[in-house]
Amino acid sequence: MRCFICIDLPREVQNELARVQSELPKDAKLVIVNTKHIHLTLKFLGDIDENKAERVKDLLKKLNFQKFKARISQTGIFPTPSFIRVIWAGLEPREEFNKLHAIVEKILSLEEFQPDKEWQNHATLARVKAINDKKEFTENLKKIKVKPIEFTVDNIKLKKSTLTPDGPIYEDLLTLKFN
């Protein structure tokens, strides 16, 4: 089964990100992420079997993390301005998300998952198929202002993702509450 560890975003944040999606530059062919699926991926696990999923759950239950206040921030692109494939919204404070990611990475190294080479806290808004003018697109993207809605990060989830022609179907396998 295809799995990942993530932080779901509250409805108010998803609504703001839907507004941002509606303002994305129109001079590109984009695949917009369904608003209810927007989340922050802490770790993509890939295809794992039931036994490995159970071991991941056991490891995650050892995680001890304090809840914290967060907010959505600016938009950005991956990987580079000359090769745009993803449009994202950032999350602050970066230090807290980076700390949480590092703890998850350390715990999962016990199950021999490879560490992420590069990780940045972000919520994917759209995937880019084609852009007519990358420079103009990037300039227009910078003009979109994201309302910095604050929310509390008080849990992470292990999710199963089933890919379908109509988009992914997510199933929560574990919700781990923070102190």
trRosetta pair geometry for C-beta under 8 A, 3 or more apart (Angstrom, degrees):
i j d omega theta_ij theta_ji phi_ij phi_ji
1 47 6.8 154 72 -146 19 64
1 48 6.5 -36 62 65 71 64
1 49 7.4 105 14 -122 79 24
1 50 7.5 70 5 -69 118 61
1 53 6.7 9 58 -60 121 140
1 160 5.1 -31 163 -140 128 111
1 162 7.8 -49 -149 -76 90 81
2 46 6.7 -64 -134 -177 70 30
2 47 5.5 -35 -84 -85 64 65
2 160 6.9 103 72 -166 58 62
2 161 4.7 -65 103 68 107 89
2 162 7.1 150 43 -84 108 36
2 163 7.0 31 31 -19 158 96
3 45 4.4 -15 86 59 93 126
3 46 7.4 -10 48 61 68 26
3 47 7.9 114 10 -115 77 21
3 48 5.5 -46 24 32 123 112
3 53 6.2 159 -57 -107 162 102
3 56 7.4 145 123 65 151 167
3 158 6.4 4 -173 -179 118 88
3 159 6.5 162 -150 85 68 46
3 160 5.5 -37 -95 -100 82 54
3 161 6.9 165 -96 11 27 84
3 173 7.1 -27 -128 9 120 146
4 41 5.4 -41 171 -139 135 106
4 42 7.9 145 167 50 86 64
4 43 6.5 -180 -159 94 70 51
4 44 4.6 -27 -109 -114 108 56
4 45 5.8 -168 -90 11 42 82
4 158 7.8 177 92 -151 31 52
4 159 5.8 -16 63 60 75 94
4 161 6.4 22 9 -17 104 125
5 41 7.3 100 75 -164 51 63
5 42 4.6 -56 105 65 97 107
5 43 4.5 21 41 50 110 92
5 45 7.0 81 -16 -34 85 107
5 56 7.9 -144 -63 172 115 124
5 60 7.2 -175 -118 -101 132 134
5 104 6.0 -174 103 -159 152 141
5 156 5.9 24 177 163 96 120
5 157 7.0 171 -152 86 55 42
5 158 5.5 -27 -99 -97 77 64
5 159 7.6 156 -98 15 26 77
6 39 4.4 44 167 143 137 132
6 40 6.0 153 -162 79 82 49
6 41 5.0 -45 -98 -104 98 48
6 42 5.9 -179 -99 5 33 83
6 156 6.8 165 84 -162 25 80
6 157 5.7 -24 64 62 75 90
6 159 6.0 -18 23 6 114 124
7 39 6.3 168 79 -174 47 89
7 40 4.5 -3 52 56 100 105
7 42 6.6 85 -19 -40 87 106
7 153 5.8 -21 -149 -137 141 108
7 155 7.6 145 -128 90 76 56
7 156 5.7 -57 -79 -111 73 71
7 157 7.5 138 -99 16 27 85
8 39 5.2 -48 -105 -114 47 110
8 157 6.2 31 -22 7 101 135
9 13 4.2 -103 169 91 112 131
9 14 5.5 143 98 -56 108 81
9 17 7.4 56 108 -6 157 141
9 38 5.9 -35 35 108 130 93
9 39 6.0 -165 -7 -109 87 49
9 40 7.0 98 -54 -14 98 88
9 72 7.8 46 -144 -67 137 115
9 123 6.4 7 -37 -104 144 150
9 151 7.1 117 -157 57 71 164
10 13 5.0 93 61 10 74 103
10 14 7.1 -137 103 -5 37 91
10 151 4.9 -172 11 -131 126 143
11 14 5.4 -56 -145 39 33 113
11 15 6.2 37 155 -24 67 103
12 15 5.7 -50 -150 32 29 114
12 16 6.8 29 151 -16 61 103
12 149 5.7 -164 128 -175 106 149
12 151 7.2 167 66 -78 110 116
13 16 5.7 -53 -152 36 34 110
13 17 6.3 31 151 -15 66 107
13 72 5.6 142 -149 -31 104 126
13 149 5.2 -164 -93 86 72 132
13 151 5.7 -59 -44 -25 128 144
14 17 5.6 -58 -147 41 32 110
14 18 6.3 40 151 -25 66 102
14 35 4.9 104 175 170 102 95
14 36 6.7 48 -165 -93 151 38
14 38 5.6 155 -120 54 86 119
15 18 5.5 -48 -149 30 33 115
15 19 6.8 36 150 -19 62 99
15 35 7.4 59 -84 -175 36 140
16 19 5.6 -49 -156 31 36 113
16 20 6.6 38 146 -18 65 102
16 72 6.5 170 95 52 134 150
16 146 6.9 86 153 -163 115 78
16 147 5.3 -116 -141 55 131 104
16 149 5.3 -175 -14 -10 157 135
17 20 5.3 -46 -148 35 40 116
17 21 6.4 48 149 -24 65 99
17 35 6.6 153 88 -134 99 88
17 38 5.5 -167 103 143 155 173
17 72 6.9 -137 -66 -138 98 163
17 89 5.7 -115 -116 -2 106 156
17 123 6.5 -62 -118 108 153 137
17 125 6.2 -145 -177 -105 103 103
17 146 8.0 15 -94 -136 63 110
18 21 5.4 -47 -149 32 34 116
18 22 6.6 37 150 -22 63 102
18 35 4.4 -3 -78 -101 108 137
19 22 5.7 -54 -154 31 33 113
19 23 6.8 21 151 -10 64 108
20 23 5.9 -68 -155 42 34 106
20 24 7.3 60 146 -52 64 82
20 75 6.5 170 -176 -71 131 123
20 89 6.4 86 91 -77 166 127
20 125 6.4 -78 105 -129 113 149
20 144 5.8 96 -147 165 84 132
20 146 5.8 7 -88 -101 135 87
21 24 5.8 -23 -160 -17 40 114
21 32 5.4 91 -170 -148 126 118
21 33 7.7 -128 -104 50 139 74
21 35 7.3 -129 12 -80 150 92
21 125 5.3 -163 -87 -174 91 107
21 126 6.6 136 -132 -48 94 109
23 144 5.0 142 110 -116 126 115
24 28 7.7 -76 147 53 106 117
24 30 6.3 5 122 -13 146 173
24 32 7.6 -175 25 -97 148 104
24 87 6.4 91 -126 126 129 169
24 125 7.2 168 -70 130 132 127
24 126 6.1 43 -111 -3 170 153
24 141 7.2 10 -140 -106 70 85
24 144 7.3 -14 -87 -63 46 156
25 28 6.0 68 96 4 98 108
25 136 7.6 146 -153 125 154 82
25 137 5.0 -164 70 -137 157 69
25 140 4.1 91 -82 98 120 139
25 141 6.2 -71 -14 -58 112 74
27 131 7.1 62 114 -158 83 69
27 132 4.8 -82 165 34 102 120
27 133 6.4 -11 132 32 142 90
27 136 6.8 -4 67 102 153 119
27 137 6.2 -131 76 -84 104 91
27 140 7.8 112 26 22 111 158
28 128 6.1 -44 170 -139 132 98
28 129 7.8 143 165 52 84 69
28 130 6.4 -177 -159 94 68 53
28 131 4.3 -16 -112 -105 108 72
28 132 6.7 -132 -81 5 58 76
28 137 5.7 66 -49 -119 126 135
29 128 7.4 101 79 -167 62 58
29 129 4.1 -60 106 70 108 110
29 130 4.3 36 31 44 114 90
29 131 7.7 -129 27 -62 67 43
30 87 7.2 -19 -133 11 127 131
30 126 4.3 -2 -175 177 118 136
30 127 7.0 143 -162 72 66 43
30 128 5.9 -35 -106 -104 74 56
30 129 6.8 -164 -88 12 21 87
31 126 6.2 152 74 -163 46 76
31 127 4.5 -11 57 58 105 96
31 128 8.0 -137 21 -60 77 14
31 129 6.4 88 -23 -36 94 107
32 125 7.2 -35 -145 157 71 68
32 126 4.9 -35 -104 -102 51 99
33 37 5.8 -122 173 81 96 106
33 38 5.7 110 115 -79 127 82
33 124 5.4 114 -44 111 152 90
33 125 5.9 -143 28 -168 112 21
33 126 6.2 -135 -7 -79 81 40
33 127 7.5 96 -54 -15 88 83
34 37 4.5 67 72 11 94 111
34 38 7.7 -148 92 -31 49 75
34 167 5.8 67 -18 -175 132 162
35 38 5.8 -34 -157 -4 40 115
37 167 7.2 -137 -32 165 157 125
37 168 6.4 113 -134 65 145 107
37 170 6.6 150 -123 -15 90 130
38 123 5.0 55 179 176 97 118
38 124 7.1 -151 -128 67 77 59
38 125 7.0 20 -115 -97 124 55
39 123 6.5 -180 87 -127 12 96
40 91 5.9 -34 -88 -5 142 154
40 97 7.2 -85 168 -139 150 127
40 121 5.8 7 -156 -161 128 84
40 122 6.9 150 -125 74 85 23
40 123 5.5 -65 -73 -75 71 81
41 44 5.8 15 175 -56 136 85
42 100 6.5 -82 -124 126 128 102
42 101 5.4 -160 -154 -105 84 73
42 104 5.0 68 150 34 125 170
42 156 6.2 -17 -1 -143 151 131
43 101 7.4 147 -53 -146 87 77
43 104 5.3 -152 -22 136 130 128
43 105 6.8 169 -89 -78 127 65
43 108 6.3 161 179 -11 166 163
43 113 7.2 59 179 142 131 152
43 116 7.1 -135 -117 -41 74 116
45 48 5.4 -34 141 -20 119 128
45 56 6.8 -10 -113 -105 154 158
45 108 7.8 -133 -102 -147 98 142
45 113 6.6 -67 -127 -118 78 137
48 52 4.1 -114 -177 90 111 129
48 53 5.5 141 108 -56 117 77
48 56 7.2 60 127 -22 166 136
49 52 5.2 93 53 13 69 101
49 53 7.1 -125 104 -7 36 92
50 53 5.5 -56 -148 35 31 115
50 54 6.5 32 154 -20 65 103
51 54 5.8 -54 -153 33 32 111
51 55 6.6 29 150 -17 65 104
52 55 5.5 -52 -149 37 37 112
52 56 6.3 42 150 -22 67 102
52 111 6.9 115 -156 -178 88 128
53 56 5.6 -50 -148 34 32 114
53 57 6.5 37 150 -21 63 102
53 158 7.3 138 -160 156 87 137
53 160 7.8 6 -126 -80 143 103
53 173 6.3 -80 -179 176 121 159
54 57 5.6 -48 -151 32 34 114
54 58 6.5 35 151 -19 64 103
55 58 5.6 -51 -150 35 35 113
55 59 6.4 34 152 -18 65 105
55 111 5.5 138 125 -112 121 126
56 59 5.7 -55 -149 38 32 111
56 60 6.2 31 155 -19 66 108
56 108 7.0 16 -127 -114 91 94
56 111 6.2 -50 -82 -16 70 174
56 158 6.2 135 121 -124 118 145
57 60 5.8 -58 -146 37 29 110
57 61 6.4 35 155 -27 64 104
57 158 6.2 -109 -87 24 76 161
57 173 6.9 -110 -79 133 116 106
57 174 4.9 166 -123 -61 98 151
58 61 5.8 -51 -152 27 30 115
58 62 7.5 31 149 -21 58 100
59 62 5.9 -56 -167 24 39 112
59 63 7.8 56 138 -37 62 90
59 107 4.9 140 162 165 108 104
59 108 6.5 123 121 -86 151 51
59 110 6.0 173 -120 66 131 123
59 111 6.1 -100 -33 -31 156 119
60 63 5.4 -26 -168 -5 51 120
60 104 7.7 13 -111 -127 88 85
60 107 6.7 113 -86 131 46 149
60 156 7.3 -125 -162 87 123 117
60 158 6.3 -151 -9 -46 167 120
60 174 6.3 121 81 114 143 148
60 176 5.4 -129 149 -52 108 152
61 174 7.9 -97 -61 -169 87 140
61 176 6.6 -150 -95 -113 49 117
62 107 6.6 169 73 -132 108 124
63 103 6.3 103 -138 141 101 120
63 104 7.2 7 -105 -88 138 66
63 107 6.1 -53 -75 -58 93 161
63 156 7.6 -24 99 38 161 129
63 176 6.2 58 60 156 122 151
64 179 7.0 19 -167 -15 77 123
65 100 6.1 62 -144 -113 153 90
65 103 6.4 160 -77 80 118 165
65 178 5.0 -63 91 -124 83 109
65 179 7.2 176 88 20 35 87
66 178 6.0 94 -173 169 13 118
66 179 5.4 -49 -107 70 60 96
67 152 5.6 23 170 177 119 104
67 153 6.1 179 -154 88 70 56
67 154 3.9 2 -115 -104 127 77
67 178 4.3 147 -61 91 73 127
67 179 6.8 -145 -8 78 82 42
68 93 7.6 -80 149 38 133 106
68 96 4.8 -132 97 -153 163 151
68 152 7.3 168 88 -152 25 66
68 153 5.5 -6 59 52 75 102
69 150 5.9 -3 -175 -171 104 110
69 151 7.5 156 -153 84 61 27
69 152 6.0 -43 -98 -99 56 64
69 153 7.8 166 -109 12 7 80
70 91 5.7 9 176 179 123 104
70 92 6.5 159 -160 84 71 46
70 93 6.8 -121 -116 12 70 60
70 96 6.8 -134 -85 80 99 138
70 97 7.4 80 -118 -56 131 103
70 150 7.1 155 84 -151 35 62
70 151 5.9 -27 67 67 84 75
70 152 7.4 125 19 -124 81 16
70 153 5.0 51 -8 -26 128 110
71 91 7.3 163 83 -154 35 63
71 92 5.3 -16 61 61 84 96
71 148 4.5 36 161 177 131 87
71 149 6.2 171 -147 82 82 35
71 150 4.6 -40 -85 -93 100 61
71 151 7.1 137 -93 16 48 69
72 89 5.4 1 -165 152 111 126
72 90 7.3 127 -167 81 59 49
72 91 6.0 -44 -108 -101 51 67
72 92 7.8 109 -159 18 6 81
72 123 7.4 -46 -121 21 109 132
72 146 5.6 -107 125 160 104 128
72 147 7.7 47 73 82 111 54
72 148 6.2 -161 71 -133 61 47
72 149 5.7 21 25 46 103 83
73 89 7.1 154 62 175 50 79
73 90 4.3 -38 66 84 105 100
73 91 6.6 170 10 -99 94 14
73 92 4.9 76 -42 -19 128 109
73 146 6.2 100 154 81 20 136
73 148 6.1 22 -97 -110 57 97
74 89 7.4 -174 104 -148 28 62
74 90 5.4 16 58 27 68 118
74 146 5.9 -177 -104 21 27 125
75 87 6.4 -2 -175 -179 113 92
75 88 6.8 155 -157 85 64 42
75 89 5.6 -42 -98 -95 65 64
75 90 7.5 -166 -97 -3 15 83
75 125 7.2 -36 -131 8 107 150
75 141 5.7 -120 105 173 131 97
75 142 7.7 -145 67 -94 101 34
75 144 5.6 25 5 78 141 119
75 146 6.3 146 -36 -43 80 122
76 87 7.6 166 87 -155 35 52
76 88 5.5 -24 65 65 81 91
76 89 7.8 138 19 -105 76 19
76 90 6.1 55 0 -44 119 104
76 122 7.1 -93 57 -118 113 133
77 80 7.8 -12 111 110 107 7
77 81 6.7 99 75 -90 138 54
77 84 4.8 -44 -173 -131 135 101
77 85 8.0 120 -179 40 88 47
77 86 6.6 146 -160 81 55 57
77 87 5.8 -27 -100 -101 74 59
77 88 7.3 159 -94 19 23 82
77 128 8.0 15 -144 -21 107 141
77 138 6.8 -76 -5 -110 147 93
77 141 6.9 57 -46 121 110 169
78 84 7.6 103 73 -147 35 55
78 85 6.0 -55 98 61 80 88
78 86 4.1 3 49 54 106 109
78 88 6.6 44 -14 -7 104 123
78 122 7.9 168 -39 71 123 168
79 83 5.9 -9 57 91 94 104
79 85 6.4 21 -7 23 77 111
79 86 7.8 64 -41 27 54 99
80 83 5.0 45 56 41 94 86
80 84 7.5 -108 79 -67 43 55
81 84 6.8 3 -144 -61 29 98
81 134 6.3 121 166 154 72 116
81 135 7.6 54 169 -94 116 57
81 138 5.4 11 -138 -83 103 156
82 134 6.4 92 -122 128 36 164
84 87 7.5 31 178 -64 112 78
84 128 5.0 22 120 43 90 168
84 131 5.9 36 58 -14 124 148
84 134 6.1 167 -3 -136 120 104
84 137 7.0 -131 30 105 166 138
84 138 7.4 -160 -71 -71 142 96
85 127 6.6 -16 165 -157 68 76
85 128 5.4 -141 -140 49 23 99
86 124 5.7 -67 -163 -129 114 101
86 126 7.4 161 -156 87 49 51
86 127 5.9 -26 -101 -110 67 61
86 128 6.8 -123 -55 3 21 93
87 124 7.6 97 75 -161 50 62
87 125 4.9 -60 104 66 93 105
87 126 4.5 12 46 54 113 93
87 127 7.9 -144 19 -71 77 18
87 128 6.6 98 -25 -48 92 102
87 141 6.8 -136 -133 -132 117 134
88 122 3.8 18 168 175 143 127
88 123 6.2 147 -162 69 85 41
88 124 5.4 -49 -100 -101 89 44
88 125 5.9 166 -111 3 28 88
89 122 6.7 146 70 -161 38 75
89 123 4.9 -17 58 57 93 98
89 125 5.8 85 -20 -47 92 117
89 146 6.0 135 -140 -115 113 153
90 94 7.9 -27 179 -79 113 98
90 120 7.9 -57 -117 157 93 105
90 121 6.8 79 -157 97 69 82
90 122 5.7 -44 -99 -104 52 78
91 94 7.7 132 92 -86 64 57
91 97 5.9 106 96 -61 112 152
91 121 4.8 -86 55 139 104 116
91 122 6.9 -172 2 -96 90 28
91 123 6.7 85 -43 -20 110 97
92 148 7.7 -17 38 -148 125 113
93 96 4.8 81 75 6 95 104
93 97 7.2 -180 91 -2 50 87
94 97 5.8 -64 -150 44 36 106
94 98 5.8 35 156 -21 72 111
94 121 6.3 -175 -128 32 68 125
95 98 5.8 -57 -144 39 27 111
95 99 6.2 31 155 -23 63 107
96 99 5.7 -52 -147 34 30 112
96 100 6.4 29 154 -17 63 105
96 153 7.4 149 136 47 129 143
97 100 5.7 -53 -147 38 33 111
97 101 6.2 36 153 -20 65 106
97 121 3.8 18 139 -75 152 154
98 101 5.6 -52 -146 37 31 113
98 102 6.3 34 154 -22 64 106
98 121 7.0 -104 -55 -26 64 116
99 102 5.8 -54 -149 35 29 112
99 103 6.6 29 153 -19 63 104
100 103 5.8 -54 -150 34 32 110
100 104 6.5 30 153 -16 65 106
100 153 7.7 -80 -60 139 162 145
100 156 7.4 164 179 -64 124 132
101 104 5.8 -57 -150 38 32 110
101 105 6.2 34 152 -21 66 107
101 116 7.7 -51 176 32 119 136
101 119 5.6 176 179 125 151 147
101 121 7.1 -138 -41 -69 132 94
102 105 5.6 -51 -146 36 31 114
102 106 6.3 32 155 -21 64 105
103 106 5.8 -53 -148 34 31 111
103 107 6.4 29 155 -16 64 106
104 107 5.9 -56 -148 38 30 109
104 108 6.1 19 158 -11 66 113
104 156 7.4 -148 -86 -180 129 171
105 108 6.1 -66 -145 44 26 103
105 109 6.4 39 154 -36 64 100
105 113 7.9 -127 -145 93 57 111
105 115 5.1 52 -165 -124 122 92
105 116 6.8 -98 -101 13 124 89
106 109 5.7 -45 -153 16 30 116
107 110 6.2 -47 -179 14 41 113
108 111 5.5 -55 -162 42 57 105
108 113 4.2 -26 150 40 110 131
109 112 7.1 42 -172 -90 43 23
109 113 6.5 -95 -85 56 37 73
109 115 6.8 -3 -83 -60 107 92
116 119 4.2 70 106 -55 147 110
124 127 7.2 16 178 -59 123 78
128 131 6.1 -11 -171 -42 126 104
131 134 5.2 88 109 -83 135 68
131 137 5.0 -48 -160 -35 128 162
132 136 7.8 -28 89 58 91 123
132 137 7.6 140 53 -51 69 113
133 136 3.9 31 109 26 121 115
133 137 6.1 161 88 -21 63 86
134 137 5.5 -55 -143 37 29 116
134 138 6.2 29 159 -19 65 106
135 138 5.9 -55 -149 36 28 109
135 139 6.4 27 153 -17 63 107
136 139 5.7 -55 -147 38 32 112
136 140 6.2 30 155 -17 66 107
137 140 5.9 -60 -150 39 27 108
137 141 6.3 31 152 -24 64 107
138 141 5.5 -51 -146 32 31 115
138 142 6.6 36 154 -23 63 102
139 142 5.8 -52 -155 29 32 113
139 143 7.1 36 148 -25 60 102
140 143 5.7 -51 -159 24 39 117
140 144 7.7 46 147 -28 62 93
141 144 6.1 -45 -167 13 42 112
153 178 7.3 51 124 5 71 150
154 177 6.4 -3 148 -154 88 73
154 178 4.9 -132 -161 42 52 104
155 175 5.5 13 173 -179 140 88
155 176 5.8 158 -157 80 82 48
155 177 4.9 -38 -93 -102 105 46
155 178 6.0 -144 -74 -8 45 82
156 175 7.8 173 87 -151 35 50
156 176 5.3 -9 58 57 79 104
156 178 8.0 76 -9 -50 80 98
157 172 5.4 -68 -162 -131 127 96
157 173 7.8 124 175 44 82 63
157 174 6.6 163 -154 86 56 57
157 175 5.2 -18 -101 -101 88 67
157 176 7.3 -178 -84 17 36 74
158 172 7.5 97 73 -164 55 58
158 173 4.6 -60 102 68 99 104
158 174 4.1 32 33 43 110 101
158 176 7.8 62 -14 -15 90 105
159 170 5.0 -14 -174 -163 130 102
159 171 6.5 143 -160 70 73 42
159 172 5.9 -43 -102 -99 78 46
159 173 6.4 168 -109 7 21 89
160 170 7.1 145 75 -157 52 50
160 171 4.4 -15 57 59 103 100
160 173 5.5 92 -26 -44 95 114
161 168 5.0 -22 -165 -164 98 128
161 169 7.4 145 -157 71 48 46
161 170 5.7 -17 -100 -100 70 71
162 168 6.7 139 70 -159 43 68
162 169 4.6 -18 61 57 100 99
162 171 7.4 38 -7 -6 104 109
163 168 5.5 -38 -100 -99 55 77
164 167 6.4 -3 66 60 87 34
164 168 7.0 143 21 -107 77 23
164 169 6.0 44 -5 -17 122 103
172 175 5.9 5 -178 -50 131 95
